[in-house]
Amino acid sequence: VAQVQRTLLDIHALLNYIEILHPLLTSPPSKPVHANPTWMGCFMKKTQICKSFYFAGVPVWLIRHQEFIPDTMNI
């Protein structure tokens, strides 16, 4: 039962990628799409990839080194 459930979740994720995410990544919208609350999101270090995922509606967290964060920024 667990293996079938896992396989179905994998298929569901792949269909989401093919139907929703891939078109948004290949033809980015001019404005960001609202984040999909059902997606887990991702952490990344590369700003260009982060921007692409942000515009596609993927929840993203940009990891930055401390020296690039201004002292005036409220974290």
C-alpha positions as CSV (number, residue, x, y, z in Angstrom):
1,V,0.0,0.0,0.0
2,A,2.8,2.5,0.9
3,Q,4.6,1.9,-2.3
4,V,1.5,2.5,-4.4
5,Q,0.8,5.7,-2.4
6,R,4.3,6.9,-3.0
7,T,4.1,6.1,-6.7
8,L,0.8,8.0,-7.0
9,L,2.3,11.0,-5.3
10,D,5.3,10.9,-7.6
11,I,3.0,10.9,-10.6
12,H,0.9,13.7,-9.2
13,A,4.1,15.8,-8.7
14,L,5.3,15.1,-12.2
15,L,1.9,16.1,-13.7
16,N,2.0,19.3,-11.7
17,Y,5.5,20.0,-13.0
18,I,4.5,19.3,-16.7
19,E,1.1,21.1,-16.6
20,I,1.9,24.1,-14.3
21,L,5.6,24.8,-13.6
22,H,7.3,23.9,-16.9
23,P,5.2,26.3,-19.0
24,L,5.9,29.1,-16.5
25,L,9.6,28.4,-16.5
26,T,9.9,28.2,-20.3
27,S,7.7,31.3,-20.9
28,P,8.1,33.5,-17.8
29,P,5.2,35.9,-17.1
30,S,5.8,39.6,-16.9
31,K,4.5,39.7,-13.3
32,P,5.0,37.1,-10.6
33,V,2.3,34.5,-10.2
34,H,0.8,34.0,-6.8
35,A,2.7,31.4,-4.8
36,N,1.0,28.0,-4.8
37,P,0.3,27.2,-1.1
38,T,0.3,23.4,-1.8
39,W,3.9,23.4,-2.9
40,M,6.7,23.0,-0.4
41,G,9.1,25.4,-2.0
42,C,12.8,25.4,-2.2
43,F,16.0,27.0,-0.8
44,M,18.6,28.3,-3.3
45,K,21.7,30.4,-3.6
46,K,21.6,31.5,-7.2
47,T,19.6,34.7,-7.7
48,Q,18.7,34.1,-11.3
49,I,17.1,30.7,-10.6
50,C,15.4,32.1,-7.5
51,K,13.9,34.9,-9.7
52,S,12.6,32.3,-12.2
53,F,11.0,30.2,-9.6
54,Y,9.5,33.3,-7.8
55,F,7.9,34.5,-11.1
56,A,6.5,30.9,-11.6
57,G,4.8,31.0,-8.2
58,V,7.1,28.6,-6.4
59,P,7.8,29.5,-2.7
60,V,11.5,30.3,-2.6
61,W,14.0,31.3,0.1
62,L,17.2,32.9,-1.1
63,I,20.3,31.9,1.0
64,R,22.8,34.8,1.2
65,H,26.1,35.1,3.0
66,Q,26.1,37.4,6.0
67,E,28.5,39.9,4.3
68,F,25.9,40.6,1.6
69,I,23.2,41.5,4.1
70,P,23.1,45.2,5.1
71,D,23.2,46.0,8.8
72,T,20.0,48.0,8.4
73,M,18.0,45.0,7.1
74,N,15.5,43.6,9.7
75,I,15.7,39.8,9.6
